[in-house]
Amino acid sequence: MEHKLYLYDNEKEIIMDLKTRKYNFIQELFKVDKEKVMTALERVLKQETEEHQEISKTDKKELDSRLKNYKDNPDDVLDWEEVRRDW
């Protein structure tokens, strides 16, 4: 899906695709000299990234398997001190 930004400059329509918008945004970032602005932008990007993170089917299957194994055998654990000593 291609995202386009429509800008109007003196009644003239200017169309920018997402790649161009990203490039222009990066150029604007170089001009930012306020810590508060950078912090806000970083927060938005982090939130966006966290909201769209997905776990692969393979990883989910592995996690489900480990969780089931733990629930079925809750006492089948290793002592951290033993692991650290033997490792």
N, C-alpha and C positions, 0 to 999 in steps of 0.2 A: 504494500500500500504506500503510495507516494504522497507525502504531505507537501502542500504548497502554501506559501505565504503570499498574499496579495497586498502589495503596497501601492499607494497612489501618490505620485509626485507631479504636481501641477497638471492634474487631470490625466496623467499618463499612467497606465497600469504597468507595474513591474512585478513579475512573478519570480519567486525564488523557491527552489526545491529544498528539501530537508538538508542535503549535503551543503548547499550554499549557506543556508541559515546557520548550520553548526559552525562553519568556517567564520562567518561574520560574528557569531556569538563569542567564539574563541578570541577573535581580534579585540572585541570589546572587553573581555576578561583581562587582557593585558593592561588596559587603562584603569582598572579598578585599583584604587589606592586606599580604600577604607576597609579595615578589618571586619567591621560589622556587616558590610555588604558581602564580603567573601564568605563569612560564617553563614549568612542566610542562604546564599547560593549553594554552599556545600550541604547544608541541611536539606534543602529541597532535592538535590541530586541523590543524597543518601536515602531519603524517604522513598523516592521513585525506584531506586535500585532494590531496596528491601521489599517493596510491595510486589515487584515482578520477579522475584527469585522463585524458581521452581526446582524441585528435586527430580532427578531422573527416575524413570521407572525401575531401573536396575538398583539404584541406591535406595529407593523406597522399599523395594522387595528385601534388600539386605537388612535394612533397619527393622522392618516388620519381623523378619526372621529372628534377629537378635533379641527383640523385645519379647517375642513369643518364647524363645529359649529361656530368657530371664524369668518370665512369669511362670513357666513350667518348672524351673529349677532355681528358685530364689536363693538357695543356700550354696549353689555351685559358683562360688566366687573365689578370687585369689586375694590374698593378703598383700597389700601394697609393699610392705616391708620385705616380704619374701621375694616378690617380683623384682624389686629394686636390688636386693642382695644378689639374686641369681642372674640378673641381667648384666 
